[in-house]
Amino acid sequence: MKAVFSRFLRSPLGLGIWVLCVLFAAISILVGAVPVLVAIPVFALAGILASMVLMLTPLGAQSVVGERERENRERDARVLGGVAAARKRLSLLRITDPQVKVSLDRLVFAAGTYLESAVRNDSRDPLAEDAVLGAVEVIDDYLRLSDAASSSYHRGKAASESTISKGNQELDSQAHRTIRALDAAAVELERRLGADLGGFVDGGPRTDGSGITATDRVKAREELE
């Protein structure tokens, strides 16, 4: 009940009631009709009673529902904004390992398609969003280990051959884990969007029917580079 009343007070109807109460209280005080110490509690009580009565009417119920929908839209916008920021960050990363880069590009493309679908259909998929946000953690782990291995290599004689070799092995192992994690996230996105597991295919009603997959795009970009 408390949440419902709070939503009503934040709705245009609830705010309108309090604006009128404040306005009447101010006018009453200015013309000297009611003392200040009387006007404030009286009109505050009037506002509370009017809000409680109107909240129980059909118009009040519509106001509560409308406020709840507005809150949901704001929450969805915040979440999708976070997912879009995560996708943009992933798209700007410079990955030297070609296999990791292919998997990352596939995920970035899938995430972009999800965001387009979410905005177009005004609907969200928390599992798809988790896949994108989880990929950020995975790639961060890979980059940390990659930076550590690169530092060991550039130190040269300061690090033993065995230490460098161990670092490279750990990096290779991390790269394989990263590829599996990124591919799994991309497959999850593609599956939830009803696309082929090998990559989103531009053969649907929104495309020209070329049949180009995400993997084909990645290869084409690499050839141009």
ABEGO torsion letter per residue (X at the ends): XAAAAAAAAABAAAAAAAAAAAAAAAAAAAAGABBAAAAAAAAAAAAAAAAAAAAABAAAAAAAAAAAAAAAAAAAAAAAAAAAAAAAAAAABBBABAAAAAAAAAAAAAAAAAAAAAAAAGBBBAAAAAAAAAAAAAAAAAAAAAAAAAAAAAAEAABBAAAAAAAAAAAAAAAAAAAAAAAAAAAAAAAAAGBBAAEBBBABAABAGAGBBAAAAAAAAAAAX
